[in-house]
Amino acid sequence: MNALLACRPLCAACCIAPSISTPIPGMPRGKPAGEPCVQLDAQRRCQLFGRPERPAVCRQLRPSVEMCGPRDDGGHYAMRYLAQLERATTPKP
């Protein structure tokens, strides 16, 4: 079962682990994998959430038990999951 979750406080794994190849306000060339997005605030929440300039890839990514893990662990499970997904989908040179 891939039940939807609410974003967990202070996690931000989906704003750090994946690369984003489209422009983000403050990051016109997107961002590399593992680098925090400049749009994260001090509470690690997206400042663009719900705004039209938020990249499509961010709007489409939804929290799930599969991605985030069965319990709140400070985002460690999600970081590992998303980093593994990033490696598996990165084109080889």
GIZI-V247559 format. One record per residue. RES is the residue in three letters. SS is DSSP state (2 for helix, 1 for strand, 0 for the rest). OMEGA is omega as a letter, one per 30 degrees, with the letter a starting at -180 (NA if undefined). D_LAST is the distance of its C-alpha to the last C-alpha in Angstrom with 1 decimal. Layout:
res = <RES;RES>
ss = <SS;SS>
omega = <OMEGA;OMEGA>
d_last = <D_LAST;D_LAST>
//
This chain:
res = <MET;ASN;ALA;LEU;LEU;ALA;CYS;ARG;PRO;LEU;CYS;ALA;ALA;CYS;CYS;ILE;ALA;PRO;SER;ILE;SER;THR;PRO;ILE;PRO;GLY;MET;PRO;ARG;GLY;LYS;PRO;ALA;GLY;GLU;PRO;CYS;VAL;GLN;LEU;ASP;ALA;GLN;ARG;ARG;CYS;GLN;LEU;PHE;GLY;ARG;PRO;GLU;ARG;PRO;ALA;VAL;CYS;ARG;GLN;LEU;ARG;PRO;SER;VAL;GLU;MET;CYS;GLY;PRO;ARG;ASP;ASP;GLY;GLY;HIS;TYR;ALA;MET;ARG;TYR;LEU;ALA;GLN;LEU;GLU;ARG;ALA;THR;THR;PRO;LYS;PRO>
ss = <0;0;0;1;0;0;0;0;0;0;0;0;2;2;2;0;0;0;0;1;0;0;0;1;0;0;1;0;0;0;1;0;0;0;0;0;0;0;0;1;0;0;0;0;0;1;0;0;0;0;0;0;0;0;0;2;2;2;2;2;0;0;0;1;2;2;2;2;0;0;0;0;0;0;0;2;2;2;2;2;2;2;2;2;2;2;2;2;2;0;0;0;0>
omega = <a;a;l;l;l;l;a;a;l;a;l;a;a;l;a;a;a;l;l;a;l;a;l;l;a;l;a;l;a;l;l;l;l;l;l;l;l;a;l;l;a;l;l;l;a;l;a;a;l;a;a;a;l;a;a;a;l;l;a;a;a;l;l;l;l;a;a;a;a;a;a;l;l;l;a;l;a;l;l;a;a;l;l;l;l;l;a;a;l;l;l;l;NA>
d_last = <35.3;33.0;35.7;35.1;35.8;36.6;34.2;35.3;36.6;34.4;31.4;28.9;25.9;24.7;24.9;23.0;20.4;18.3;16.3;18.2;16.7;20.2;22.9;25.2;28.5;28.0;24.2;23.7;19.9;19.8;18.9;16.1;16.4;19.3;21.1;24.4;25.1;27.8;29.9;30.8;34.4;36.2;36.7;33.0;33.7;31.9;34.0;32.6;33.5;35.4;34.8;33.3;30.8;29.1;25.6;25.6;23.0;25.5;28.5;27.0;26.2;29.4;30.5;31.2;32.3;29.1;27.0;29.7;31.5;35.1;36.6;36.0;34.4;33.4;30.0;28.7;28.1;26.4;24.1;23.0;22.7;20.7;18.4;17.8;17.3;14.8;12.7;13.3;12.4;9.3;6.5;3.8;0.0>
//
